[in-house]
Amino acid sequence: MTEGARRIVVLGGGTAGWMAANLFAHAWPRARVTVIESPDIGIIGVGEGSTPQLKAFFDRLGIAERDWMPACNATYKNGIAFHGWSERAGCESYFHPFPGALDVHTGESFFSHTVARRQGIAAEAHPDRFYLPARLAAEQRGPKPSENFPFEPSYGYHFDAYLVGAYLRDHATARGVVHLPLRVTEVRVGADGQVAALMTEDGQAIEADLFVDASGFRSVIAQEALGARFRSFADNLFNDSAVVMPTPRMGEAINAHTKATALSAGWCWDIPLTNRTGNGYVYSSLYLTPEQAEAELRAHLGLTDDAPAARHLKMKVGRVETSWTANCLAVGLSQGFIEPLEATALHIVQATVEGFINAWAAGGFTPRHRDKFNASIAARYDGIRDYIVCHYRVNQRTDTRYWRDNAANTHLSDSLKALLHCWYSGGDMVAEVARQRIEGYYSPMSWYCLLSGYGSYPPDAQLRVVDGGADMERIDDFMARCASNFAPHHQQLAALGAPHS
C-alpha cells in the first residue's frame, strides 16, 4: 500500500460521515471509499452552526459558497451573542467574535484595558466595542466586505444540517464515492482485534482496510464492537437534553450571528437560516423534565402549546478515550459530543479526519503515530470542554439552583483552574495560554471575551477612575468606518442567489 488506504468504509452518513468521506476521497483519490447509511436512521442535527474552520473545508474541496449556501438555506455567522449569563450591570450580554486580521490592532487595546480593569482601574473593558464582528452583528451586516476593503474578516456559517449532509453526499458520489443505503447487522472482528467486515441486511460482507465509525451516539464499531472506552463529561457539563422547535423566518433582515440566551436550567439557541429560525433549549434533566423544558422554550419564543411540534433529544456528553482504535476511526457522535454552545462539532470532525490523514502518512501508512494522534484529539476535546465549562463556572446568575450549582462546581481540570487563577490574580493570560499550549483550541482573545463579557472584575465601587474616553472614541470611530464597508446580511445572501422566504 503506497497511498492511504485502498478501501475505506464509513458507517453512517449525516454531516459527519459525508465530511469524512469527502476528505478521504480528496486526500487519497485512488482509494475506494464507501458509505453505508441506513435509510431508517435519521441524523441528530442538534447544531446548525459552525466555526470558521468549515470555510477551509469547503475551500479544500473546491466548493464555492455560491453553490452550497443557497442549496442548504445557509447564512453567515460573525460569532455568538450571549444573553442573560450575567446579572452584573452592563454585562447582560456580550459577543464572542470570530476575529480577523483587522481585529489584532483593536484587540491589543482590549487586552490592555482588561488588565487595567482587573487591577482596579475603571477602564472600558467590555469586548463588544473592540471587535469588528461584534459591530457587524449588531448592525445585521454580513462578513463579506466591499471590493475596496483590504481585510476580510473570519466567519462561520449557519445551515440546515440535513441539507448539508445531502449536499456532501451528492458531491462525494459524483466523485466516485460509493453509497450503500443498507442497514448493518453485524460487525465482524478478527482474532487480531481488527475489524474484518461489516455484514449488511442483504447478506453482504463489506471488507475494508480502514473503517470509519459515524454511526452516532451508539458508536456501533468503536464502542460496541471494539470496546473503546467512553469518558463522560457529566461532572463537568450538566446539560444532557435538548428540545428543538424551528419557527418560520419573519421579515427581510437576517441576523448574522447565533444567539445563546440563558434560561432557568440551560440556554436557548437562535440560529437564523434563509427560510426559518432554528430554536432549541439545551438543559439538564436533573433540573427540568422534558415537559417543563418544552413549556419554558415555548414561553420564551411566545408560541402556543400546539404549534410547532417539538422534538426531544438526549445527549451523551463526553468522548472516547481513543478516537483511533485498531483499524477504526471514530468521528462525530460516535467519537464524542460536547454540547453545542460553541458549535464545535463539525470542527472536531474536520480536525480528526485531517489529523488522521496526516498521522497515517507520516507513519508510512502504518499505525506508528496512533498513540500521538489519539492524545492530540483527546487534548482538543478536553480543551474545548474546559472553555465551555468556564461559561457555566463563572456565570453570574443567582436566580435558580441550576446556575448556583454550576457556579459552585468543583469538577474542573487543572488547566481551567490555572486559567481562572491567572485571571482573578491579575496575571498574564496570554502567557498562561501559551504555557499550557492550548491556543489551538481557544485563543487568549476567546478567554478575554468570555471572562470580561461576564464582568468578572472587581466591584465597580472599588474602581479608580482614569481618563480613557479619547481612546474609546478613536476605537468607536474606527469601527464605524470599517463597518460601513459591509452590506446588510440579507443583501449579501441575495447576491449568492439565496432563496427568499
N, C-alpha and C positions, 0 to 999 in steps of 0.2 A: 504494500500500500504506500504510494508515494505522495498522495494528496488527500488530506482529510479522512473521511470515512466513505467507503464505497456505497454503503447502504445505510440510510438514516430513516428511522421510523418515528414519527411524532404521534403519540396517543393523545387525542383531544385537539379540538380546533379552538374556536374563540380567538380573541385578540392575541393572547399569549402564544398559543400553538402556531398560529399563522405568522406571527412575528418571527418565531424561531425558524419555521420552515423557510421563510424568505431569506433570513440571514444566512442559513446554511447553504441554500441554493446559490446565493450570491457569492459566498466565500469559496465554495467548492462546486463549481458548475458541472464537473464531471460526475458528481455523486448522484445517486438515485435517492431522492427524498420523497417519502410517502407520509401522508397524514391520514390517520384512521380516526374518523369522527362519527360518533354515534348520532344518528338523526333524531334520537329520542331524548337527548340530553341537551338542554339549553345552557347558555352561558350565564354567569352570575351578573356581570355588568354593573357592579356596585358603583364604581367610579367612572366618570366620563370626562376626566381631565388629565392633563399631562404636565410634565416638567419640560424645559427647553430641549432636553436630550431627544425627544421624539422628532423634532425637526431634523436632527442629524440622521436619524433612522430613515426618514423618507428621502432625505438628500442622498444617502448612501445607495438607496435602491433606485435613484433617478426618478422618483415620483414627485411631480410638481404639486404645489398647493392648489393650483387652478384645477387639477384633475381630481384629487381626492377630497378636498374640503367640501365642495358643494355636494358631492355624492354621499357624504357622511353627515350632512347638516352641521358641519363644524364651524366653530368660531375661534377667534384669537383670545389668548389669555395673557394678560400682563402680570398676573400674580394672584394673590389671595387676600381678600379683605376679611379681617377677623372682627366680629361684632359681639360685644357683651361678655368678653372673657375677663374683664377687669371692671371693678366698681370705682376705681380711682378716677377722680375728676380729671377730664382732659384725655383720659386713656380708655374711653368707652369703645374705641375701635382703633385698629392700626392695619397697615398694609404690608404684606411680605412680598417684595417685588422680585422679578427676575431681572437683575441689573445687567446693563450693557456697558460697553467701553466708556460711554459718556458719564456714567454714574460714578466712576472712580474718583473724579475730582470733587464732586459734592459729598461723596461718601467719606472722604478724608475729613471734611468739616464735621460730618455727623459723628464720626468716631471721637474726634476731639471734644465735641460737645457732650457726648455721653460720659467721657472721662471726667469732665468738669462737673457734671451733674452728680456723678457718684461721689465726688469729693465735696459735695455740699454747695456748689455754686448754681445759681438759678439760671442755667443756660437752657436754651430751647433744645430739647433732646428727643422729641417725638420723631420717628423715622419718616413720616409721610411727606414732610416738606423737603426732604433731601434727595429723593429718588424720582427720576422721570417716570418710570412705570406707574408709580402711585398717582402722579399728576394726570397721566393719560387715562388711568382707570376712573379717576374722579370725574373727568370730563367726557367719559364714554368715547374715548378715541382709541383706535386700533394701533398696533405697534409698527405698522409699515410707514416709513417716513416719505416725504416728498422727494423727488429725484435730486434736488439740490442740497439735501441734508446729508452731511458726510458720515453720520453714525447711524447704525441700525441696532436698535435695542434687541435684547434677548427676549424670547417669548415662548409660551407653550400653546396648547390648544384645548378646546372643549369639543366633544364629538359624541355621536351615537355609537356606543360600543358594539352593538350588533352590526351596524353598517360598516364599521371599520374592519371587523372580523371578516365580513363578506367581501369587502374590497380587497383585503390582503389575500384572501383565498383565491379570488379571480386573478389577481396579479401573479400569484405563485403558480397556479395551474397553467396559466398562459406561457409560463417559462419552464414547463416540464415537470413540476411537482405533481405527484400522483395523489388524488383524493379518493379515499375509500370510505363511503358513508355506511360503515358497518359497526356493529357492537362487538367489543372484545369480551370473550367469555372466560379466558384463562391466560395467565402469564406463566410461561414455562421457563424455569430457572434451572440451568445445568448444574452438574456436580461441582463445577469450578466457581459457582457463585455468580456467573454471568447470565444475563437474560438471553435465552436461546431463541425464543419466538413468542409472538402474540397469536393466540388462537381466536379466530373470529366466528361469529354465529353461523356462517355458511361453511365452516369446516376448514378454512384456510389456515395455514401456519405461516405467519409473516415473520421472516427472519431479517436480521439486520446486524451491522457492526456496532451501531450506536442507537440507543432508544432514548427518546425524549418524552418525559412524563409531563403532559399538560392536561391531566385528567381532572383537575380541580381539587377541592378540599379532600376528596377521598384518597388521592395520591396512590393510584392503583399499582404502579410499578415500584416507585421509590420506597414508599412506606409499607404498603400491604405485602408486596412480593419480596422486596429486598431487605425490608426491616430497617430502613433509615429511621433514626430516632428523631422524634419531634420535640422541640424545646418550646414550651408555652411561654408567652409573654403576659399571661393573665395577671400576675402580681404587679407588673409594670403598667399595663394598659387595661383599664377596667371594661372598656366597651367591647361587647361581644355580639351585638344585634343591630339590625337596621330595619327601618320601614321606609319604603320608597314610593313616591307618588308624583309623577310628572304632571305638569299643567301646561296648557297652551300658552304660547308667547303672545303678549299683548303689546301693541304699538310698534312703531318703527325703530326706536332706539334699542340697542342691544348692549348690555354690559360687556366689557372686555376683561372680566375678571371673575373668579369664583368668590362667592360669599360663604363664610363659615360662621354661623350665628350660634352662640351658646344658648342652650335650653336647660331645662331643670336637671337632666341626667345625661347630658351629652351635647351634641351640636347638630345643626341642620345645614346641609349644603344647598346652595342655589347655583346651578350650572346653566348658563344661557346657551341654547342652541338656536339655529336659524328658524326652527319650526316649533320649539317648545322650550320650557324650562324644566330641568331636572331638579327634583327636590327629594331629599332623604334625611332621615333622622338617625344618626349613629348614637347608640345609647348602651347602657349597661343593664342587663336583665336582673341584676341584683337590686336595682333601684326602681325599675319600672316593669310592668307587664307589657306584652305586645299591644294590648288594647289601650292601656294608658298612653303608651308612646304614640300610637296612631292618633288618638284623640288630641294629644298635645301638638302633633305636627299639623293636623287639620286646623286647630285653633290658630297656630302660628301663621298658616297660609290663608286663613279666612275662608276655609272650604266647608261645605255641608258634609253630613255624615255619609252620603251615598255616592258622591262623585268627586273625583275619580276613584277607581278601585285602588287599594293599597296592596303592595307586595312586601311580605315579611321575609327577612333573611337572617340566618345565623352566621357568625364569623368565627373562624378558628384562627386566633391571633397567635403568631409565633413563627418559627422557621424550623426546617430540618437541620440537623447538625452537619450533614454533608450533602451539598447540592449535587455533587458528582459521586455516585455510588456504583461500584462495578462499572458496567458499560451503559449506565443510565444517567442522564442529566435531567434533574427536576427543574421545571420553570413554572412561573405563575403560581396559582393557588396550591399546586402540588408541592411546591418548594416552600411556601410560607406566605404569610399575609400580615401586613401592618395596616391598621385602619386607614381609610382614605383621606385623612386630614390634609396631607401634603401631596396627594396624588402621585405617589412614588411607585405604584405597582408596575407600570409598563417600563419605567426607568430601570427597575431591578431586573425585569426580563431581558431587556436590551443589554445591560451590563453583564448579566450571567452568560448569555449566549456569546457575546463578543469576547468576554473573558475566557470562556471555554475554547473558542476557536484559536485564540492566541496561545493559550496554555498547551493545547493539543499540538499545535505546530511547533512551539518552542521545545517541546519534549520529543520531537521527531515522530509525532503521531503515535505516541505511547502515553500511558498514564504517569509518566515520570513526575509531572508537576501537579498531580491531582491534589495532594495534601496542601500545597501552597495555594492553589486555586480555591479549595474549599475554605481555607482560613480567610482568604481575601473576601469571598462572598459573605461569609458569616460576619466578618467585621463590618461590612457595608450594611447588612441588615441591622446589626446592633447599633451602629452609628445613627442610622435613620430612626430606629426605635427611640434612642436617647433624646433626639431632637423633638420627637413627637411627645414623649413623656414629659419633657420640660414644659410644654404648653399647659399641661394639667397640673404639674407640681407647683408652678409659680403663679397659677391663676389667682386672681384677687376678687373672687366671688365668695360670699358667705351665706347666700340665701337658701341653699339646700344642702342636705347631708352629703350628696354626691360630690359637690365641689369642695366641701370642707374635708372630706375623706381624701380626695385627690391631693389637696394642699398638704395633708399630713402624711402622705405616702412615703414610707422609708425604703421601699424596694427600688433603690436607684443604683445604677452602675457606678463603679469608681470613677469612670470618665466623666459622667454627668455631675457627680459630687464635686470633682475637682473644678469643673467649669463654673458651677454655681458659687463655690468658694471664691474663685478668682473674681467673679463679677461683684459679689457683695463685699469683698475686701478691697475693692478698688484696683485690682490687678490688671495686667495687660492681657486682654482676651485674645488678641491676635497672636501673641507669643504662646499662650496656653493651647490654642487650637493647633498651632504649628508643632508644639512639643508633643502633643498627642497624635499628630499626623492624621487628623480627621477632616482636614479642609476639603478632601474629595467627596465627603458626604454632605456637609453643610459648611459654608464658608463663614468666617467671622461676621460678615455682614448679616447673615441669617440669624446668628445668635444675638447680635446687637439689636436687630429689629424686633425680635421676639421679646427680649428682656426689657428693652426700653419702651416698646409698644404697650406693655402691660403697666408701665410706670413703676418698674422695680428700682426705685430710687429712695433716698432719704425723704422723710415727710416734708411737705412744702414749707411748713413753719420753721424748719431748720436750715433753709437755704439762704445763702448770701447772694444778694442782688448785685449783678455787674452789668455793664452796658454791652449788650451783644446784638442790639437791634439792627445796626448797619450791616452786619454780616448776614443776617437773615433776609434783609431787604434785597441784598445782592443775589442771594440764592433764589428767592421768590421770583425776582425779575428774570433770572436766567432760566428757571423752569418754565415760566410763562412764554418766553421767546422760543424755547425749544419745542414746547407742546404745540405751538401754532403751526409747526411743520407736519403735523399728523392729522389726517382727516378723521371724521367720526367713524366709529367702528362699523356701523351699518353700511356706510359708503364703501369702505374697504372690502367688505364682504360682497357687496353688489358688483364690485369690479372683478371679483373672481367668478362671477356668474352664480352666486349663491341664490337658492330659491327664496322667495318671499312668502311669509305666512299670510 
